[in-house]
C-alpha cells in the first residue's frame, strides 16, 4: 500500500474485527471493508498495534457505559503510521508514527481518525511497546499525578497490579519514589517482587489486616479497578487525608444486572464516602472527562509525551503478555478473559 497525500485518490481496504452482539470470544467476526479517503481534518493510519483491555471485555457483554450499538469494530487505542491525510492536514505527517485513543475502531488494519487526536511517538520505539502506554499509560499517569497528586515517600495500594494499567501504574509510582503495595493473585507475586512491589493476595480473607501491617497508619492512595464490595475495603485502607481512585467496574462483568445501574450505584457510593470522617476522599477516574475541550487535548498531549519519554529512556518497561494477529482474536480474548496474564495482550494487524 503506497502512501497518499492531499489530492490523490487512494483506495484502502481494512481487515477488521467486528463485535456483532453479546458474545464470547468465538463470536467475534473478521471482515474486509473498503474505506473512504480521509476528509478535512482527518488522517488515515496503518495500524501496527492495538490493545485488548477491560473495555472490550465489557463491551462483549454489553456492559460498557456509552458503547455504540451493535455491530461495531472494538479497539480502545492503537499505534500506527499515517499513510494519507485530509485536504487541510499537514502532509509532513505521512510516514510518521502516532498513537490514538479511539474508544472503538482500533481492531483494524487501517483506521481514519481526527488529526487533532494523534499523539506523537519518538522514532525507533517499538509499536507494541508504545501501545501498552496509550490508554493504560495515560490512565495510570493521570490517576497518580492529576487525581491522587502523589508525593515521594508516600505509600499506595494498587489493585490488579498485574494488569495492563496496574503494571504501568506501579512502575510510574516506583519512579516517583512511592512505596507500592500490589494486590494480585499469588501466581504474579514473584513478578511483582522483582519489580519492587510488595505483593499481597487480593483474595486474602484478612486483606485489610495485611495492608495495615505494611502501612500501620493506612495508605495514602488506593487505585481500585474492581468496584462493588471492593470499594469499602479499599476506602478502609486509607490513612486520614488519603484518596481512593476508582477507575473500573470489573465486578460487573459477570453480574446479570444493568451496568448503568451498577455504575450509578458505584458513583453514589463514592459520593457518600466523601462525607465519612478523617477527611478521606473517593473519586472516579474517567479518561474521557472533558473530551473535546482545549484542556483535555493539552493534558493528553502533555501526559503522553512524558510517558513516551520514560519509555524511550528505558525507565518504563512495558509488560506484554502476548501478541496475536487479528485473525487470532478469539485466542487473544480467551487469554484476556482468563485473567491469568501479567501485562497487556496486543493485536498486531
Secondary structure per residue as TSV (DSSP state, phi and psi in degrees):
chain	resnum	aa	ss	phi	psi
A	1	X	-	360.0	120.8
A	2	X	-	-83.1	163.4
A	3	X	-	-87.4	149.0
A	4	X	B	-122.8	135.8
A	5	X	-	-106.5	-173.3
A	6	X	T	-59.1	138.3
A	7	X	T	88.7	-17.9
A	8	X	-	-85.2	148.2
A	9	X	-	-98.3	121.1
A	10	X	-	-132.7	135.4
A	11	X	-	-107.6	123.3
A	12	X	E	-114.2	133.1
A	13	X	E	-115.2	119.6
A	14	X	E	-99.6	135.9
A	15	X	E	-95.5	126.4
A	16	X	E	-142.6	159.0
A	17	X	E	-94.5	134.6
A	18	X	E	-116.9	132.1
A	19	X	B	-96.3	104.5
A	20	X	-	-79.1	-21.2
A	21	X	S	171.4	-168.9
A	22	X	S	-61.7	123.5
A	23	X	-	-161.4	168.0
A	24	X	-	-92.7	-178.9
A	25	X	G	-53.6	-37.1
A	26	X	G	-70.7	-12.4
A	27	X	G	-91.0	-4.2
A	28	X	-	-71.3	141.1
A	29	X	E	-110.2	154.5
A	30	X	E	-115.3	131.9
A	31	X	E	-142.2	159.8
A	32	X	E	-106.6	137.0
A	33	X	E	-142.0	133.1
A	34	X	E	-76.4	133.6
A	35	X	E	-106.0	147.8
A	36	X	-	-80.3	155.8
A	37	X	-	-63.8	152.5
A	38	X	-	-60.6	140.8
A	39	X	-	-89.4	-174.0
A	40	X	T	-57.9	133.0
A	41	X	T	81.6	6.5
A	42	X	E	-119.8	160.0
A	43	X	E	-132.5	150.9
A	44	X	E	-101.0	128.1
A	45	X	E	-115.6	131.1
A	46	X	E	-83.1	112.7
A	47	X	E	-74.8	128.3
A	48	X	E	-106.6	-21.0
A	49	X	E	-162.7	139.2
A	50	X	E	-138.4	156.0
A	51	X	E	-108.5	157.3
A	52	X	E	-104.5	125.3
A	53	X	-	-132.7	179.0
A	54	X	H	-56.5	-36.1
A	55	X	H	-57.9	-46.3
A	56	X	H	-67.4	-35.9
A	57	X	H	-62.2	-38.7
A	58	X	H	-71.0	-39.5
A	59	X	H	-63.3	-34.8
A	60	X	T	-62.5	-20.9
A	61	X	T	-103.8	5.4
A	62	X	T	58.7	42.0
A	63	X	-	-128.0	34.8
A	64	X	S	-120.3	117.4
A	65	X	T	-56.9	131.9
A	66	X	T	81.4	7.7
A	67	X	-	-70.1	152.6
A	68	X	-	-73.4	172.0
A	69	X	-	-73.4	148.3
A	70	X	S	-69.3	150.6
A	71	X	S	-84.6	156.4
A	72	X	B	-157.4	169.8
A	73	X	-	-95.5	116.9
A	74	X	-	-74.7	-175.9
A	75	X	-	121.2	97.9
A	76	X	S	-75.7	-26.8
A	77	X	E	-155.6	167.3
A	78	X	E	-158.2	162.7
A	79	X	E	-130.2	135.2
A	80	X	E	-170.0	-177.0
A	81	X	E	-111.4	134.6
A	82	X	E	-68.7	128.8
A	83	X	E	-118.5	-12.8
A	84	X	E	-158.7	151.4
A	85	X	E	-133.2	156.0
A	86	X	-	-71.3	172.3
A	87	X	T	-61.7	-28.0
A	88	X	T	-107.0	13.5
A	89	X	S	-103.6	142.1
A	90	X	-	-56.4	118.8
A	91	X	G	-66.9	-18.8
A	92	X	G	-68.5	-11.1
A	93	X	G	-69.7	-24.0
A	94	X	T	-62.2	131.8
A	95	X	T	91.3	-4.4
A	96	X	-	-101.8	151.5
A	97	X	E	-96.8	138.7
A	98	X	E	-141.7	162.0
A	99	X	E	-110.3	154.3
A	100	X	E	-144.5	135.0
A	101	X	E	-87.2	117.4
A	102	X	-	-111.1	-27.1
A	103	X	S	72.2	-49.4
A	104	X	S	-141.3	160.1
A	105	X	-	101.0	-7.5
A	106	X	-	-78.0	-18.9
A	107	X	S	-84.2	68.3
A	108	X	B	-153.9	159.6
A	109	X	S	-80.4	-23.1
A	110	X	E	-137.8	148.3
A	111	X	E	-148.5	134.1
A	112	X	E	-98.1	127.2
A	113	X	E	-136.9	164.8
A	114	X	E	-68.8	136.7
A	115	X	G	-64.6	-25.9
A	116	X	G	-85.2	4.0
A	117	X	G	-101.4	-5.9
A	118	X	E	-81.1	145.2
A	119	X	E	-118.5	124.7
A	120	X	E	-69.5	145.8
A	121	X	-	-127.5	137.9
A	122	X	-	-61.6	148.6
A	123	X	T	-62.6	145.8
A	124	X	T	87.3	-3.4
A	125	X	-	-86.8	133.7
A	126	X	-	-63.7	130.0
A	127	X	H	-59.4	-40.3
A	128	X	H	-65.4	-40.6
A	129	X	H	-65.5	-42.0
A	130	X	H	-63.2	-35.8
A	131	X	H	-61.3	-34.4
A	132	X	T	-63.7	-16.3
A	133	X	T	-103.3	1.7
A	134	X	T	-76.0	-90.7
A	135	X	H	-64.4	-41.0
A	136	X	H	-67.5	-44.0
A	137	X	H	-68.6	-45.6
A	138	X	H	-63.5	-43.0
A	139	X	H	-58.1	-49.2
A	140	X	H	-62.4	-46.9
A	141	X	H	-61.2	-48.5
A	142	X	H	-69.5	-35.4
A	143	X	I	-64.9	-42.1
A	144	X	I	-68.5	-49.8
A	145	X	I	-100.8	-23.9
A	146	X	I	-102.7	-31.2
A	147	X	I	-94.3	-59.8
A	148	X	S	-79.6	-24.4
A	149	X	-	50.0	55.5
A	150	X	-	-65.3	157.6
A	151	X	-	-132.4	148.2
A	152	X	T	-53.5	139.7
A	153	X	T	94.9	-13.0
A	154	X	-	-77.6	165.9
A	155	X	E	-117.5	132.8
A	156	X	E	-126.1	158.5
A	157	X	E	-119.1	126.2
A	158	X	E	-116.9	115.1
A	159	X	E	-83.7	144.2
A	160	X	T	67.2	41.2
A	161	X	T	-65.4	-14.6
A	162	X	T	-91.6	-6.3
A	163	X	S	-83.4	-176.4
A	164	X	H	-60.2	-48.9
A	165	X	H	-72.7	-43.2
A	166	X	H	-59.8	-42.0
A	167	X	H	-67.2	-32.9
A	168	X	H	-77.0	-42.4
A	169	X	H	-60.6	-42.6
A	170	X	H	-65.7	-38.9
A	171	X	H	-64.9	-43.8
A	172	X	H	-62.9	-38.9
A	173	X	H	-66.7	-43.8
A	174	X	H	-63.3	-39.5
A	175	X	H	-63.7	-30.8
A	176	X	T	-83.0	1.5
A	177	X	T	85.6	28.1
A	178	X	-	-99.6	153.5
A	179	X	E	-87.8	126.8
A	180	X	E	-117.8	122.5
A	181	X	E	-101.9	123.8
A	182	X	E	-115.7	123.8
A	183	X	E	-95.6	130.2
A	184	X	E	-160.6	-179.9
A	185	X	-	-73.7	159.2
A	186	X	G	-63.3	-24.8
A	187	X	G	-62.5	-19.8
A	188	X	G	-101.7	0.3
A	189	X	H	-64.0	-37.5
A	190	X	H	-63.7	-43.3
A	191	X	H	-64.5	-40.5
A	192	X	H	-64.9	-41.6
A	193	X	H	-61.7	-42.9
A	194	X	H	-62.1	-29.8
A	195	X	H	-77.4	-19.5
A	196	X	T	107.1	8.8
A	197	X	-	-94.7	145.1
A	198	X	E	-88.6	110.6
A	199	X	E	-85.8	143.8
A	200	X	E	-136.6	159.4
A	201	X	E	-87.9	123.7
A	202	X	T	-71.3	-9.2
A	203	X	T	-99.3	8.0
A	204	X	-	-60.9	123.0
A	205	X	T	-67.0	-19.5
A	206	X	T	-107.9	37.5
A	207	X	H	-52.4	-51.7
A	208	X	H	-63.5	-40.8
A	209	X	H	-64.6	-37.1
A	210	X	H	-64.8	-42.4
A	211	X	H	-63.4	-43.0
A	212	X	H	-67.3	-27.0
A	213	X	H	-67.5	-34.7
A	214	X	H	-83.8	-27.2
A	215	X	S	-140.2	82.2
A	216	X	T	-53.6	-33.8
A	217	X	T	-89.5	-3.3
A	218	X	-	101.9	166.9
A	219	X	E	-93.7	159.4
A	220	X	E	-78.0	-33.5
A	221	X	E	-146.7	145.8
A	222	X	E	-124.0	137.6
A	223	X	E	-116.7	109.5
A	224	X	E	-113.6	118.2
A	225	X	S	-103.9	9.5
A	226	X	S	-101.4	-50.3
A	227	X	-	79.0	-163.9
A	228	X	T	60.4	-137.3
A	229	X	T	-66.7	-20.1
A	230	X	H	-62.6	-27.8
A	231	X	H	-60.8	-44.4
A	232	X	H	-62.3	-42.4
A	233	X	H	-64.8	-42.1
A	234	X	H	-64.5	-43.1
A	235	X	H	-64.1	-37.1
A	236	X	H	-69.3	-16.6
A	237	X	T	-79.4	-11.6
A	238	X	E	-78.5	147.4
A	239	X	E	-81.3	164.3
A	240	X	E	-55.1	131.1
A	241	X	E	87.6	-1.6
A	242	X	E	-77.7	171.5
A	243	X	E	-133.3	135.2
A	244	X	E	-100.9	125.8
A	245	X	E	-112.7	110.1
A	246	X	E	-95.0	136.9
A	247	X	-	-140.0	5.9
A	248	X	-	-159.4	168.3
A	249	X	-	-128.2	56.8
A	250	X	G	-58.9	-27.7
A	251	X	G	-61.4	-24.3
A	252	X	G	-82.5	-12.7
A	253	X	T	-58.2	-40.8
A	254	X	T	-107.9	22.2
A	255	X	-	-104.0	138.8
A	256	X	S	-89.6	59.7
A	257	X	S	-139.4	161.4
A	258	X	-	-62.7	124.1
A	259	X	H	-66.3	-30.9
A	260	X	H	-64.0	-44.5
A	261	X	H	-66.9	-39.6
A	262	X	H	-63.4	-41.2
A	263	X	H	-66.6	-43.4
A	264	X	H	-63.4	-36.3
A	265	X	H	-64.0	-39.0
A	266	X	H	-63.9	-45.4
A	267	X	H	-62.0	-39.4
A	268	X	H	-64.3	-39.9
A	269	X	H	-67.1	-41.4
A	270	X	H	-62.2	-41.5
A	271	X	H	-61.2	-44.5
A	272	X	H	-64.7	-37.8
A	273	X	H	-61.9	-26.5
A	274	X	T	-67.9	-11.0
A	275	X	T	-101.5	7.6
A	276	X	S	-76.5	159.3
A	277	X	S	-69.2	174.1
A	278	X	T	74.8	13.7
A	279	X	T	59.5	29.3
A	280	X	-	-84.9	151.3
A	281	X	E	-123.7	155.1
A	282	X	E	-138.0	128.2
A	283	X	E	-135.8	160.3
A	284	X	E	-110.2	132.6
A	285	X	-	-99.4	129.4
A	286	X	-	-128.9	119.9
A	287	X	T	-62.6	-21.2
A	288	X	T	-93.7	4.5
A	289	X	T	-58.3	125.5
A	290	X	T	80.8	13.7
A	291	X	T	-51.9	135.4
A	292	X	T	93.0	-18.3
A	293	X	S	-79.4	159.6
A	294	X	H	-62.3	-39.0
A	295	X	H	-64.1	-42.2
A	296	X	H	-59.4	-48.6
A	297	X	H	-65.6	-39.9
A	298	X	H	-64.5	-46.2
A	299	X	H	-66.0	-37.2
A	300	X	H	-62.5	-47.5
A	301	X	H	-64.3	-45.3
A	302	X	H	-64.1	-46.3
A	303	X	H	-69.5	-42.4
A	304	X	H	-67.0	-35.1
A	305	X	H	-63.7	-36.5
A	306	X	H	-70.0	-39.4
A	307	X	H	-65.7	-45.6
A	308	X	H	-68.6	-28.9
A	309	X	H	-68.8	-37.3
A	310	X	H	-65.4	-33.4
A	311	X	H	-68.8	-46.6
A	312	X	H	-60.5	-36.1
A	313	X	T	-84.2	-4.3
A	314	X	T	87.7	3.2
A	315	X	S	-73.1	-42.9
A	316	X	-	-92.2	133.7
A	317	X	-	-122.7	99.1
A	318	X	-	-58.0	140.4
A	319	X	-	-103.4	108.1
A	320	X	E	-103.9	115.6
A	321	X	E	-71.0	-40.9
A	322	X	E	-171.2	157.5
A	323	X	E	-121.6	138.1
A	324	X	E	-135.8	147.3
A	325	X	-	-74.1	163.2
A	326	X	G	-56.9	-36.5
A	327	X	G	-63.6	-17.0
A	328	X	G	-103.8	29.1
A	329	X	H	-61.0	-35.3
A	330	X	H	-61.3	-43.0
A	331	X	H	-66.8	-39.1
A	332	X	H	-61.9	-43.7
A	333	X	H	-71.1	-35.6
A	334	X	H	-61.2	-40.0
A	335	X	H	-65.8	-45.2
A	336	X	H	-62.1	-39.2
A	337	X	H	-68.0	-24.8
A	338	X	H	-68.5	-21.3
A	339	X	T	57.8	29.0
A	340	X	-	-105.7	-2.0
A	341	X	-	-81.5	154.6
A	342	X	S	-114.7	104.8
A	343	X	S	106.7	-160.5
A	344	X	E	-110.7	143.1
A	345	X	E	-88.0	130.8
A	346	X	E	-117.6	139.3
A	347	X	E	-101.9	134.6
A	348	X	-	-117.1	94.6
A	349	X	-	-60.0	360.0
